[in-house]
Amino acid sequence: MRGQVKIYQKKLKEKRRKRVFLISLYTFAALVLIACGLSYLSGLEYLSLGKIEVEGNIRVSEPAITSIVLNDIKGNYLGLFAKRNILLYPQEEIRKDIEALPAVKSANVTRKDATTLLVTLNERKKSSEWCSGKSGDTSDCYSLDDNGFVFAKEACATTTICIKDSPGTTTSDGVIFRGSIENDPIGQHFLDPAGFKKIRFFMGELGGLSVDPREAVVTGTTTPVYMTILLGGGGRLVVNTGDDLSAVLGNIASVVSDRAIAPSLSNFLDNLDYMKLDIGNKVVYKLKQ
């Protein structure tokens, strides 16, 4: 009896193992069939991206954006599921690759309809320029955003500050930053963002004093940064940006509003050689001979 029980238990175990094997085999086969079916469905034309639309682009060409999208949706996931599928396309990867373009501040990638992908760009806006060369030379200039990020080469080289943002339109800024430019600076910062914002604010406030700032020649890229500000009348302001720029503005305002020094502001500025403001709370100025 004991021998028969052992034989029966052995056969029962083998039967169970066979059943488990067959269930596993059928499950695997079913999963393969499902995967193949889904793979086939993912590649169907009516479920695939057929059109790419781009909005908000001025500096960045539509073909450049389309090329990025087409490259990112090329191929398959795990060799099975098409990346072109409208439900499976790599949205985040596309967005990051587009935002890697220097002129793009942010991008939004969404489905417009069943087969159309819509890419909406928020491009960087020019707040000022960085030019090399001598004063008045704009043959080698770059666009800076409000953080001092260099994102584009200027589109024209004239005696005025200009850039063609779109066909038939030109925008201008009254002040440019001038300094040494080595290699290709696109994708870098002109100065650290905090320092750049501080200087831009100073230049804006300086313009409000009617002294007509045109260019800021920057010496050095680390604090303290010295600037020689070229004025429309030919004079210069020498400023240490490491100083309290609010106090510097106050000192400049005191000089240009003092009628004993500048009975006529326009005449004073036309005759000003330089005004030095990097010596604490003192102001040293010299008139042209």
C-alpha positions, 0 to 999 in steps of 0.5 A: 500500500505504501508503495502504491501511495508513493507512486500515486503521489509521484504521478500527481506531482508530475501532473501538476508540474505539467499543468503549471508548464502548460499554463505558463506556456499558454500565458507566454504565448498569449502575451506574445500574441497580445504584444504582437497585436499591440505592436501592429496597432501602434504602427497603424497609419491612422494612429501615427503622427502624420503632421507636425505644426510649430507655433511661436517661433521667430528665431528658430526655424520650423524645419529645425523643430521638425527635425528634432521631433522626427528624430525623437519619434524614430524607431520603436520601444523595446523593438515593438511599439512605434514611437510615432504612435500618437499615444506613445510618442516621447513627449517629455524627450521631445520637449527637453530636446527642443528646450536645449536650443539656446533661443528657446526658453520653454516649449510645450508639446501636445496633440492637436488632433488624432495625427497632428503634433503641436509644438508651441515655443516660448523663445528668449527675448532680447534685452540687450547685446554683447559686442566685440570690437570698438565703439560703434562696431556692431559686426560681431554682436550677440543677443542677451536675454534678461539673465545675460544668457547669450542665445543668438548671433545678431542678424545684421551688422550696421552702425546701429543696434539692430536684429531682424526678429522676423521678416520686415521688422527690426527691434532696437535697444539703446545700450549695448555691452561691449567686451572681449568675445572668445570662440562662440559664446552662444549658450553661455552667460555674459556675466553671472545672472544676479550681477547682470540683472544688477547692471541692467537695472543700473543702466536703466536708471541711468537712462532716466537721468537723461545722461544718454548712455549708449554702450557699457564697456565691461572689464572682467567677468568676475566681481568686481566688474568695472564698466566704462559707460560711453555717453551720447555726448562722447563722455565716459562714466567709470563705475565699479559695479561692486559698489552700491550702485544706488549710491552711485546713481545718487552721486551722478544725479547730484552732479548733473542736477547741480547748476553750479556744475552743470548750468546746462545739462546738454552742454555739460555732457557734450564737454564731459571727458570722464566722470569717475565713481569708483572711489567710494562716495566721491566723484571725480570728473574732467571736462574736455580741453 
